[in-house]
Amino acid sequence: MAKLNQEDILAYLEEATILELNELVKAIEEKFGVTAAAPVAVAAAADAGAAAEGPSEVTVTLTDIGGTKVAVIKAVREITGLGLVDAKGLVDKAPSVIKENVSPEEAEEIKKKLMDAGASVEVK
């Protein structure tokens, strides 16, 4: 039997049909006692590890306006882009959601701005 080189194998793989490739995978699994499903398990484990790091999206909630209502309204306007009346209404209804589904980094920036204005903030 002639020894195949890497280029011959790659050429075969390029020309093979999906059914032929499926049969090849099954034959390799049987011959060498391996399974092609192992990389999927590794990818699932990597996803689980990423989930354990923390949430990818959080919600910033204004819990208390503190003593400087005007400064908090200005901060809310800057963060949300709302008009004066809408921002005041949001602040008056505290506890209220300021921003939903933001990255943890952006949530920390928002929290800092609101806390600098004298408000109490919760990030979930």
C-alpha positions, 0 to 999 in steps of 0.5 A: 500500500502506498503511503498517503501524504497530507496533500492527498488526504486534503484533496480527498476531503475537499472532493468528498461528499457529506455522506462520505465524510460521515462514513469516514468519521464513523470508521475512524471512531471505530478503528481508533476507539475515539469519538468526534463529540469530544470537542463539543463537550469542551466547548460546552465546558468553556461556555459554562466557565464563561457563565461562572465569571458573571453576567454579561448584561445587567440592569442599573436601578436607582434605589434612592435619590438622596439629598441632591435631586437636581444633580441626580436628574442631570445625571439621569438625563446624561445617562439616558438621553431623556428630556428634563420632564421624563428624567424628573419623572424617572427620578421621582418614581425611585426605585426605578430602572435607569438602564437595562441589559448593559455590560457590567463595565457600562453599569459601573460607569453609570453607577459612579455617575449616579453615586457622584450625584448623591443617589443610591444605585443597585446593579443586578 
